[in-house]
Amino acid sequence: MEKTTEEKALEIAKLMEDGKGQNVCVLDVAALNSWTDFFVIVTVTSSAHWQGLYRDIREYIADNDLHIHETVNKSPQGNDWNLVDLGTIVVHLMTQEARDFYELERLWHAGRKVK
C-alpha cells in the first residue's frame, strides 16, 4: 500500500529527530497554497549537522517515490536556512537564529500542526 504524503512527511520528521534535529514541526499547509502540502521545519546546530540531515533526506527519498526539485540556501548570511523542495513536502533546515527571525510557524499559523 502506498504511503500518503502526510505519512511521508511524518517519516521525514522522525528521520530528522533521529538525526538530532531539534524542535521538529510538521505543518499541513495544503489549504493555504497551491505549491506544496506539508512543511517539515527543523532546527539544526551547524553546517555539518544540516549536511548530515540533508544526506538522510536524500537516502529517504530514493526509497519513497520522492524527488528533490530544488535545494535553496534562503538566508543571505550563509547556511542559516536551507530549503529542500520535494514537491508535496518542503523541508526547512534552519539554525535557531534563523528560525527565531523568520518564525515560519507563526507566518503559516493557519496551517494544521500535524506534529
Sequence and secondary structure as in RCSB ss.txt:
>XXXX:A:sequence
MEKTTEEKALEIAKLMEDGKGQNVCVLDVAALNSWTDFFVIVTVTSSAHWQGLYRDIREYIADNDLHIHETVNKS
PQGNDWNLVDLGTIVVHLMTQEARDFYELERLWHAGRKVK
>XXXX:A:secstr
    HHHHHHHHHHHHHHTT EEEEEEE GGG SS SEEEEEE SSHHHHHHHHHHHHHHHHTTT    EEEE  
TTSSSEEEEE SSEEEEEE HHHHHHH HHHHTTTSEE  
